[in-house]
Amino acid sequence: MALSYMYKATRGGKKDLIRDARPGDRLYVINEHSDRGKTYSVWVVTDGKTWPSGVREVECPTTGATWGITQLLSHEREIYGQKPAGMPNRATPHLADYDQDIALAAQEVTDRFVDEAAVNLAQHYKRLARR
């Protein structure tokens, strides 16, 4: 089943996320920063399961952090199944002091890096799930 647009930290949202998430799916979390405004981070569903609950793990391709999918939902309160539009990635350095062209170039490079890392990680876990 395809991912929904948004999962909220409710019992129903938690059940839906557990049911819909498959290895290799990408999840997006919106983060609020006092100095940078809103950014998003990418998480990829792995083929691993947490102990003792047995729910899927998610991994962040930029930091390598792994969490249980329900733990991430509880912590962030909302998880999105689609990439947020018009929002920088959290991995982008804060470049407010630099020229706008430099900041846009850095944003493009970071987005490309994060997207490639997320795609590679997603393909890896999809291959493992097929075995």
VEXKOLDO-666797 format. One record per residue (C-alpha): residue in one letter; x negated, z negated, y. Coordinates in steps of 0.1 Angstrom, whole numbers, plus 5000, padded with zeros to 4 digits. Each point is the difference from the previous one (the first is absolute). Layout:
AXZY...
% end
This chain:
M500050005000A498750085035L499149735024S502649905026Y499150015037M499849635004Y500049684979K500849675016A498949664987T503449924984R500949954963G501650355000G497050165018K497649834976K501950124969D500250365014L496350015008I499149874966R502350264984D498950305022A496249955002R497950214976P496250014997G498650235027D502849955025R498949935035L501649725020Y499749945037V500049685020I500449985038N497849745017E500549875035H496949935021S499949835034D497350225014R500750334981G503750014995K501450124967T497850154972Y500650074964S498149944968V500250184966W500349844966V500050184967V501949884969T497649954971D500550004963G499149634998K502449714998T499849655014W500049694979P502349824992S502850205017G499050344986V500850205032R497950295011E496949955021V499350195032E496650095014C498950085035P497750315000T498249895032T499249644991G500350004962A502349695001T502549974972W503249805001G503249984980I502750235013T502449715005Q497349795017L499450285025L503750045007S500449625005H497049995023E500850315021R503849975000E500550384999I498350284981Y500650375006G500050284975Q499250275026K497150035024P501049875035A499950285026G498149985033M498149684991P496349954995N498549884967R498849645000A496550114990T499550185033P497749825023H501449885033L498850265025A501849925032D496849985020Y499050364990D501050345011Q503450124987D498450294982I497649774981A502849774991L502150294987A497150144980A499349664984Q503749964992E500050344982V496949924980T501449664990D503450154990R498350274980F497749744982V502949764992D502250294988E497350144977A499249654987A503749934994V500650344983N496949954977L501149654991A503650114994Q498850294977H497849764981Y502849764992K502450284992R497550144975L499649654984A503849954998R500450334981R497649884972
% end
